[in-house]
Amino acid sequence: VYSYLGPHAKRKRDGEDVTIIVAGCVAQQEGQSLLRRVPEIDLVMGPQYANRIADLLEDVANGNQVVATEASHIMEDSTKPRRQSATCAWVNVIYGCNERCTYCIVPTTRGVEQSRPVESIVDEVKELISQGFKEVTLLGQNIDAYGRDMKPKRKFSDLLRVVGETPGLERLRFVTSHPRYMSLGVVDAVAETSAACEYFHVPFQSGSNAILKAMGRGHSRERFLSIVDRIRQRLPDAAITADVIVGFPGETEQDFLDTLDIMEQVKFDAVNTAAYSPRPNTPAATWENQLTEEVKQDRLRRINDLCDLHAEERRARMMDRVVEVLVEERNVKKPTQVMGRTTHGYIVYFDGDIEELRGELVNVKITTCQRYYLAGKIAEEGEEVTKILPEV
């Protein structure tokens, strides 16, 4: 961050009219230290002040140098999360995180969990629908914790059902789930809510119980696999994605093989993988049992190879199926095509006019299956969407 700030600080010293803002977790962590090292900065802002940036910039415009990193309660207003689509929108439902994973700086930078009122969330979703949005993704660092800070307490599964009943909402997604808190009722809510997409993002981080304990995750591999079992029972065709860290301090080869074993059992549709990297002010960064970069990169390569294999295998099952695609944008590499997503979250390309199809639900017959995308053609009249139902 400091090295990136250098050129912009020079622009300001040279007389250019530029406002320098540092925002996010690093800003929250460094606070006043940023101003001491780079006095040209105008605003240092923690994530919890995202919906108040207009007020903060007004202070800057009045000649003040502002540091906004104190703990703050949510202020409800009309400021929305960034949206780069005219079809799909993000809606925050819970801020902060109460977990203390030993590798993560988020809890110390984003503050305690604060759930938004149900009524406020529903009102925002209704407003988005009135603006033409068709899909909403509910956001939370630990979304399954939604409502536990409220009086009386609320359940995330209930929120899913309420939001899913909003008139005009075609699709509903949510991220990110935590195996420690994700109730099986959430799976049931998705199965029983017509707008809810058959897609679950549930980071498991490691397949080794010993490493999960060292990470402070608060769940076991068995707990994670029980969630997967419930998903497969209720929604056998659902997509499941995850996050995983390899090379965590003290991870043995057997610990890593336990992670690969979960990969083989679940066969994820996609996995965000990372080699462990120490973060400042986190417990794991100070431990002496760090692994070498050579070991970490070797394990990252091996798990990525397996991820690619499973991603290809999962998408291959879609060949010759008819799927429902929500059209989002033009295919930038082939302008005669449009791009959309299935309820599973798979990207699909097919021939079409974006001006006519943007925001429309189109039945597409899949003719090409690649590792991370599908392609097809608009289905013929009478060709219905392929449904994979649970066994009775």
C-alpha positions, 0 to 999 in steps of 0.5 A: 500500500505504501509503495502504491501511494508514493506516486500519488503523493508526488502528484499532490506535492507537484500541485495536482488537484487530487484527493487521496483516500485509503479505505478498507481493512489496511486503512482500519489497521494502520489508521493514523500511521498512514498519515504520519508516513504519507501526510498527503493522504486526505482520508483514511477510512475503515470498511464500516464507514462505507455508507458514510463516504459522502459525509467524509468527503465533504469534511475533506472538501472543507479542508480537513484531513480525516481518519475514520476508523473508530467502531461505528454502528450501522447507519441506514441510508440509501447508499448502496454497495457497488453494482457493476451490473444493470441486472444483478445487485448486492445487498448487505445484510450483516456487517462485521465478524465475531470470529477469531480465525488465527490467520485473518485480520477481518475481525479486527478491522471490520468490527463486531457483527451488526445485522440490518433490520429485516424491513430495511433489507426488504425495502432495499430489495423492493427498490432494486426491483423497481429499478429493473434488477432481477437478481439479488445477492445477500452479503455478509462476512459470516452470513449465517450469523445474521440475526444473532445480535438482534433482540429477539434473535432472528434466523438467516433461513427466515430472512431467505424465505422473506426476501425470496417472496418479494414480488418481481425478484427472479433470483436470490443468492447469498454469500458467505456461509460458515460451516460452524453456523450454517444451519441445515434449515438454510438448505431447506429454505433454499430448496423451498424458496422458488427464487433461491438459486441452487448454489452454496458457497461454504469455505471449509479452509482445510480438510484436517481437523488438527489444522481447523483447530489451529485456525480457530475455525470452530468446526470439523471436517465431519460437520462440513461434510454433513452440510454437503450431505444435506445439500445433495439430499435436498438439491442433488444438482446444486453447485457447491463452491468453497475457499481453502488455504494450503500450507498453514503453519504446522500443516503436514503432508497428511493434513494436506491429503485430508484436504484433497480427500474432501475435494474428492468427496465433494467435487466442488464446482469451483474453489478459491485456493490460496497458499497461506500468507502471514497477515500482520497482527494475526496469531498464526503469523508469529508461530514458529512452525511456518512452512517453506514457500517451496512446500506451499507452492507445491501444495497449491499447484496440486490442489489447483490441478484437482480443482480444474479437474473437478470443475471440468467434470461438473460442467460436463454434466450439463451437455445437451441440457436445457438451462435457464440463463439470466442474461447480464452482458455482451460477450466482450470477446464475441460481440454477437453473443451475450453472457449470462448465468445459470442458477448454479452460477455457471457462465453461459455464452450464446448468440443474441442481441444484448439490447433485446435480451439484457435482464431476460430469462432465456432457455438455452440448450448447452452444446459446449462444456469447458472448464469454467464456462458453457456455451449453447443456443436458444432452446427450441419451442417446447424444450423445457429446462432440465430438472434433477429432482431429489430421490424419494 
